[in-house]
């Protein structure tokens, strides 16, 4: 499954945006502390997930969100349950 996902730290409220070809395994790694960039902020909860037919589309969506670097933009995506163009 090719997916774009947004996690929220239950500890700090911080968001993490990522994409993967194996969603379930990736979330397990985040919460086990095996991902260096998210290790300090665990535990994580999934607040948004969207499937894509091909991984490159999920990656493009991830980079688009990361370019905005705005918490309010991320929260709009989470609340609406869909990517905002």
FENHULIN-V104582 format. One record per residue. RES is the residue in one letter. PHI is phi in whole degrees, -180 to 180 (999 if undefined). OMEGA is omega in radians with two decimals (NA if undefined). D_FIRST is the distance of its C-alpha to the first C-alpha in whole Angstrom. Layout:
# FENHULIN-V104582
[[RES	PHI	OMEGA	D_FIRST] [RES	PHI	OMEGA	D_FIRST]]
This chain:
# FENHULIN-V104582
[[X	999	3.06	0] [X	-89	-3.03	4] [X	-142	2.91	6] [X	-101	3.13	10] [X	-142	3.03	12] [X	-125	3.09	15] [X	-109	3.02	17] [X	-128	3.12	21] [X	-70	3.08	23] [X	-74	-3.11	25] [X	-83	-3.02	28] [X	-122	-3.08	28] [X	87	-3.14	26] [X	-64	3.10	25] [X	-101	3.01	22] [X	-134	3.13	19] [X	-110	3.14	16] [X	-151	3.05	14] [X	-138	-3.06	10] [X	-159	3.02	8] [X	-101	-3.14	5] [X	-138	-3.00	6] [X	-57	-3.07	7] [X	-61	3.13	9] [X	-65	-3.11	11] [X	-65	3.13	11] [X	-65	3.09	13] [X	-59	3.13	15] [X	-64	3.11	16] [X	-60	-3.07	17] [X	-77	3.08	19] [X	-88	-3.14	21] [X	81	-3.10	22] [X	-92	3.10	21] [X	-111	-3.02	20] [X	-55	-3.06	23] [X	-72	-3.11	22] [X	-117	-3.04	22] [X	-55	-3.05	24] [X	-73	-3.03	27] [X	-111	-3.11	25] [X	-71	0.11	23] [X	-81	-3.13	23] [X	-112	3.00	20] [X	-122	3.12	19] [X	-80	3.12	16] [X	-111	3.11	17] [X	-159	3.07	15] [X	-153	3.12	11] [X	-138	3.13	10] [X	-84	3.08	7] [X	-133	-3.14	8] [X	-68	-3.14	8] [X	-129	-3.08	9] [X	-61	-3.09	8] [X	-60	3.09	12] [X	-70	3.09	12] [X	-65	3.14	10] [X	-65	3.10	13] [X	-62	3.12	16] [X	-64	3.10	15] [X	-59	-3.12	15] [X	-65	3.10	18] [X	-63	3.13	20] [X	-64	-3.11	20] [X	-64	3.11	21] [X	-64	-3.13	24] [X	-69	3.11	25] [X	49	-3.14	26] [X	-126	-3.13	27] [X	-62	-3.11	27] [X	-65	3.10	28] [X	-67	3.12	25] [X	-63	-3.13	22] [X	-66	3.07	24] [X	-65	3.11	24] [X	-64	-3.12	20] [X	-62	-3.09	20] [X	-68	-3.10	23] [X	-82	-3.12	22] [X	77	3.13	18] [X	-153	3.09	18] [X	-64	3.09	18] [X	-103	-3.11	22] [X	-82	NA	23]]
